[in-house]
């Protein structure tokens, strides 16, 4: 069993896009926080940050929608009869 790993970050450079390196499974390290004995899946160290980032993304989208709505609203002033 082996893993295919990119040699460089494919989002940073285009010249090495698609270049992968085969790494045997016994040479891979899987970092995870395990809180219980025999726990199969660990918890990522970034789990709390990922939740906050998702909330921030939702907040920013709500602000953009609110700005669009505010830009679309118009008002007018209707002057009344000056004799009144």
C-alpha positions in Angstrom: 0.0 0.0 0.0 1.3 3.5 -0.9 0.2 7.1 -1.2 0.6 9.4 -4.2 1.8 12.8 -2.9 2.3 16.0 -4.9 5.9 17.0 -5.0 4.9 20.7 -4.7 1.7 22.6 -3.9 -0.3 22.5 -7.2 -2.0 25.8 -6.3 1.2 27.7 -6.1 3.0 26.9 -9.3 1.9 25.5 -12.7 5.2 24.0 -13.8 5.0 21.0 -11.5 1.3 20.4 -11.8 0.6 16.7 -11.9 4.0 15.6 -10.6 3.5 13.1 -7.8 5.7 10.9 -5.8 4.9 7.4 -4.5 5.4 7.1 -0.7 5.0 3.7 1.0 2.4 3.6 3.7 4.9 2.7 6.4 6.7 6.0 5.7 3.6 8.2 6.1 2.8 10.0 9.4 -0.8 10.7 10.2 -1.1 13.4 12.8 -4.3 13.4 14.8 -5.5 13.9 18.3 -7.0 10.7 19.7 -8.9 11.1 23.0 -10.2 7.6 23.5 -8.5 4.2 23.5 -9.0 2.4 20.1 -10.3 5.6 18.5 -10.1 5.0 14.7 -10.4 8.6 13.5 -8.5 11.4 15.2 -9.5 15.0 15.5 -7.6 17.5 13.3 -5.6 20.2 15.1 -7.4 22.7 12.8 -10.9 21.7 13.6 -11.8 24.8 15.7 -10.2 27.1 13.1 -12.2 25.5 10.3 -15.5 26.1 12.1 -14.6 29.7 12.6 -13.6 30.1 9.0 -16.9 28.7 7.8 -18.7 31.1 10.1 -16.6 34.0 8.7 -17.4 33.0 5.2 -21.1 33.0 5.9 -20.8 36.3 7.7 -19.0 37.9 4.7 -21.6 36.5 2.3 -24.4 38.0 4.4 -22.6 41.4 4.4 -22.4 41.3 0.6 -26.1 40.4 0.2 -27.0 43.2 2.7 -24.8 45.7 0.7 -26.6 44.7 -2.6 -30.0 45.1 -1.0 -29.0 48.5 0.4 -27.7 49.6 -3.0 -31.0 48.6 -4.6 -33.2 50.5 -2.2 -34.3 53.9 -3.3 -36.4 56.6 -1.6 -38.1 59.7 -2.7 -39.5 62.7 -0.9 -43.0 63.8 -1.8 -43.6 67.4 -0.9 -47.0 68.1 0.5 -49.3 70.9 -0.4 -47.6 74.1 0.8 -51.0 75.6 1.5 -51.6 73.1 4.3 
